[in-house]
Amino acid sequence: MKNYFIAHGTGRLEMGRELKWKFPESPDYYPISKVKIEHHKFIFIVWIQARLWISR
């Protein structure tokens, strides 16, 4: 999903794997866990945002 909505990832999105994503809007990496994929049906991930970004 690189260049789709994330700037960089630490690996392929695979079931059971934990990785980190970097978004273009943030200098930080965020953990992605509990990946579940059912081919041609859905992709489920848990992404816990570490910080709340507020712009004025």
N, C-alpha and C positions, 0 to 999 in steps of 0.2 A: 504494500500500500504506500510505499515511498513515492513521494511526489504527487500523491492523491490528496491526502490531508495531513500527512506527517512529513517532517523534514528528514528524519533519520530513525532507524530502528536497529536494535542490537542483534536481530536475527529474524528468521522466518516465523510467520504466524502459524504455529502448529499446536495441536491439542495437547494440553497438559504442560506446555512450556511457559516459563516466565521470561519476559523480556522487557526492554525499556524503549519508549518512544520519545522523540524530541519533536515538538511542534514548532512551526515557523514563528509563532507569536511569542515564544518563550525560550530563554537560554538554557533551561533545565530539561533533564530527562525524567520521565514519569514511568513508574512500574506498571506493566500490563500483566495480569495473571488470570488464572482460571479460564483459559481459552478452550472453547468448545466449538467445533466446526462440523456441520452436516452438509456435505457437498450439495450444491445447488439449492439449499434451503435456508441456512442461516449461519452467521458467525456470532458467537457470544464471547464477550470479553469483560473483565472487571478492570476498570481504570479508576484509581483513586487519585484525585487531583490533590497535589501537595500544597498548592497555593491558590488563593483567589486573586485574579487579576482584575483590577478596577481601573478604568480609564475615565478621565474627566474631559 
